[in-house]
Amino acid sequence: QVHFVESGGGLVQPGGSLRLSCAASGIRFSIYDMGWYRQAPGKQRELVATIARGGSTNYADSVKGRFTISRDNVKYTVYLQMNSLKPEDTAVYYCNALFVNTEYWGQGTQVTVTV
């Protein structure tokens, strides 16, 4: 059974940092491209960052230089280090796993950036 456990979300002030984690089980983690997406209230889900199984990364322009995605293929975990957070980063953040036509989503973790 495929399962994702996301953690690390919370409430933070502007300029602060958070580190999201997504621990996967039930999949061959190393062959999946992993990613983080987010959805703010009233908006569509959008890509934040992806990391391919080979390690190459891709970021949304809005988070370049502030967020870093990484993966640990031994721990079956993908991370998102978020620095210099802004109020517009407030959203539910979702973990994603993709291999060819097979895709899975985590349940989401709330990130709120406010004074």
Number of C-alpha atoms within 10 A of each C-alpha: 5 10 15 23 15 22 16 16 18 14 16 18 14 17 14 14 17 18 16 21 23 27 19 21 15 10 15 11 23 16 15 21 21 29 27 26 19 22 19 16 9 6 9 9 15 14 17 24 23 25 22 19 17 10 13 11 16 16 19 13 9 11 17 12 11 13 20 20 24 20 23 12 14 8 11 17 20 25 23 23 15 20 17 15 22 18 15 12 21 20 21 18 27 24 28 23 23 17 15 8 5 8 12 16 17 19 15 22 21 19 22 20 20 16 9
